[in-house]
Amino acid sequence: MNNLAFATIKDLRTKLDNKEISAKELAQFFTQRFADHDSTIQSALEIFQVDSVLNASEQKGTLYGIPGLIKDNISQQDRGLTCASKILQNFTAVYDATATARLKQEGALLLGRANMDEFAMGSSGETSAYQITKNPWDTTRVPGGSSSGSAAAVAAGLVPWTLGTDTGGSVRQPAAFCNLVGIKPTYGLVSRYGIVAYGSSLDQIGVMTRTVYDNALVLSVIAGHDPKDSSSLAVAKKDYTASLDGKIPTGLRIGIVENALYADGMDNEVITAIEQAVKVLEGLGATIKRIKLPALDYSAATYFIISRAEAASNLARFDGVRYGLRDKNSASLHDMYFNTRHDGFGAEVRTRILIGNYVLSAGYADAYYENAKKVQHIMTQEFLDAYKEVDLVIMPTAPCAAFKFGAFAQDKLQMDLQDYFTCAANLTGMPAIGIPCGMTSEQLPIGLQLYGKHLSEELIYKVAHAYQEATAWHTMHAQI
Ligand code: GLN
């Protein structure tokens, strides 16, 4: 049975179809994995009772019987939905997110709720109000964030797939830290209906798995137009696994972003791993071009302003009146708002709300928010221009491998720079995948990213899959 822990969805599908194992046995096996191992890594905020999981899903479909975990900012009807925040401690989701509903329709077993940075704000998992998820590769280190629990659970072999959300890198950066595949789809490809908004113009649900094939399989289930999300694109559903044949398209051109790879503060082992990956891609037939995307140097600063501005607006709804926590000892309505928000939000969230309101405020919006929107526009144009010369762009996912807990406690700027390579995908709306591409001398995973133009998921998956067929990084597992 134990070889099931790190089995791919594809393997589990075969075992289920051949009746070597039943959906119930799989649900029991993986809930037992959580019972045995999650006290160490603390990836789940809740694991549901097996029968309720089986009852909630269809008994057929592409993902029939395949267990997974959902980040706790994506609604699962009648289950808790806390965003790892005290302000939503006792909140229950009243409906399914579209992604959740589609997974249930295809028979996926939704085992529980994954821990995260509070309201998806963070790069380390350290801002969760409830528990601190550990990296299964080294429990003294962070799993990355904000989809910390989603990453750690897959890396520890507790489930073969999870959903996270990615507003600035929260699927791809933890995927890199935990040796996983993580995709941030094109903005509008996956419905945002039923996710708790952080930065509405940037938020996308993403999938985390150990292989590219599995990732494409889950995205195929959740992607596609949804009338319930006004920003959902009019794209039909497709099977992203169909074109995964281990080959890359002939004549494929990949751009190495020089100002990203050789940016200040880059870990040398990350640079070497990316350079080696580029050689592998060349070996598969890709033509490599060296390109520059100057606006990328302003990505983290631009993201900082836009994400805080949108967060301040989105989080205004948590006022003690409609959702979650309400301070009962306040003498006036104003005090109730104040005390609820002060006690309910953690320090990181409060800081971001303050910054967001500041950058939007009269007299400052021109200097901050409006300028950030201009840089965002320039950056998008630079990427579009680059795609006239190359088909995909390669970049590191993060400047370093997983860091120790508390490493940036005194240096928040360094923490914010974690978003440097990832947030451009959110700011431009373009898709990007993170895949494993190496190990440091301390046996910590390193990840690379492939960026593509809007709605190029099929190409991204095809090339990433070919890379995995040619390498073994993704087959390495944490010792759990
Ligand atoms: N690290 C980024 C932040 O804290 C990304 C978060 C995300 O993608 N949800 O905002």
Boltz pocket constraint, residues with backbone or C-beta under 6 A from the ligand:
constraints:
  - pocket:
      binder: B
      contacts: [[A, 119], [A, 120], [A, 121], [A, 122], [A, 123], [A, 145], [A, 146], [A, 165], [A, 166], [A, 167], [A, 168], [A, 169], [A, 170], [A, 171], [A, 198], [A, 307], [A, 415], [A, 418], [A, 419]]
      max_distance: 6.0
